[in-house]
Amino acid sequence: MVDLRQKVKSVSELAEITHRLRTEGKTIVQCHGVFDLLHPGHLRHFDAARREGDVLIVTVTKDQYVNKGPGRPVFNQRLRAESVAAIQCVDYVAINEWPTAVEAIRKLKPHVYVKGSEYASADDDMTGGIYREEEAVKSIGGRIHFTTEITFSSSELLNLHFNVYPEDAQAFLKEFRQRYSDRTVIKWLDSLKQLKVLVIGDTIIDEYHYCQPMGKSPKELIISTRYLRDEAFAGGVLACANHLAGFCEDVHLVTWLGRINSREDFIRKHLKPNISAKFVYREDSATIVNRRFVDQAFLTKMFQIYFLDDHNVLPPLLEHEIYEHLKETLHRYDLVLVADYGHSMLGPSVVRLLREEARYLAVNSQTNSTNAGYNLITKYPRADYVCIDEPEIRLACHDRVTPIHELIPDLAKRLQCKQFTVTRGHRGALTYSASEGFFEVPVFSDKIVDRVGAGDAFLSITAPCAAVGVPMDVIGFIGNAVGALAVQIVCNRSAVEPVPLYKFITTLLK
């Protein structure tokens, strides 16, 4: 009996083996994939691939590169590799060391690279990976072959038979799939490309200073920590702009920086290239920095320090500069997204202009530790889309006990707001419009790396969806899919991008 572990090699070991086999005149065939749940379709696919040559090698996607959203892969890379190795027609298996198969193809140099029939139409591959794989195969003198065997969806089987998602999410998805397909939802998201978006709000540089707790000081009532390293992120409205820029081709950013330590070079370096920026400069301030001290092992926040001169209003000349720029440019944009963090960026005249002249106005007016109770959504009557969390709506309504389903219609009517979303942390999101009513959407993942920035991601991608008329239940679904991806990202280290989101949506709706 063959020891399965002897069939599992590193890519380097397998490269030496394939080199020897080629010198012996053997035809080498390679398959590549995740293979999270082996099924009859995989078996038929491997058997058909083996008939294309003498030796069949299979490369398996490494856990960290399985781009199917939270909860996947269900089985780790070693188990997946050993499961593939147990199939008789497979000669060798390697866990791929790179995000795509391209490097493995170049190292292993197969004569034939085999994919399933679902990849035969390259236009259906949202990642564009099949193009790069075919180029790699041709560059080493090989050819690509598509099998025509029966296919199944591992994601669909896992969704049906494994508890991949929380129980309430499974119930929601079962019903949601009957009304919408992944292609329908992705088509709506694709339609956002042509939107011209202006995003305005406060710039915040988020800093994580990673520390190791050392215990209580023997002489003081303080906990000592050892500094390890630090990392800076483009936060606040910068994060919103970066999220938007992945889905909308034309994004214009309006924000203020402090003339004292502006951090402008860092900011420009961390904005996506399709973002144009209008910076106004406050002479008496530094750019806002929120420095968090974080336990590196578990990303637990210990405490934070704000570096800001938080005056109540902008200097009149600065507010006038913003006003005049908006007056000149607002008519060019299909959507204006306001990320109001309450740091004096948006004075009364600017808010009034936005309410009166924005073609479509989406707003989040955030409550945080610097402005609790003073930065309410009620400053934005006539906003078309409001996205706030539950504490923020309760503060705006001065009501901590009334059921949220009663508060939302009342506030939406007072604000003359057509579409309303309330995010509720681990309880998901609640969307509402007068014409469609309420939709409750649960969270799609209970695995959290870091919550910081998830609300901005939710706002940034649901706002353009609302602007193009996506139904409110779909907006809640998209927002929580975005949120599930965002909480896997440390702070604002990267934006939520279309391809991972599309893949996750496809996984959810299989």
Secondary structure by P-SEA (a helix, b strand, c coil): ccccccccccaaaaaaaaaaaaaabbbbbbbbcccccccaaaaaaaaaaaaaccbbbbbbbcccccccccccccccaaaaaaaaaaccccccccccccccaaaaaaaacccbbbbccccccccccccaaaaaaaaaaaaaccbbbbbbcbbbbaaaaaaaccccccaaaaaaaaaaaacccaaaaaaaaaacccbbbbbbbbbbbbbbbbbbbccccccccbbbbbbcbbbbbbcaaaaaaaaaaacccbbbbbbbbbccccaaaaaaaaccccbbbbbbbbcccccbbbbbbccccccccccccccccccccccaaaaaaaaaaaaaccccccbbbbbccccccccaaaaaaaaccccbbbbbbcccccccccccccccccccbbbbcaaaaaaaaccccccaaaaaaaaaaaacccbbbbbbcccbbbbbcccccbbbbcccccccccccaaaaaaaaaaaaaaaacccaaaaaaaaaaaaaaaaacccccccccaaaaaaaaaaaac
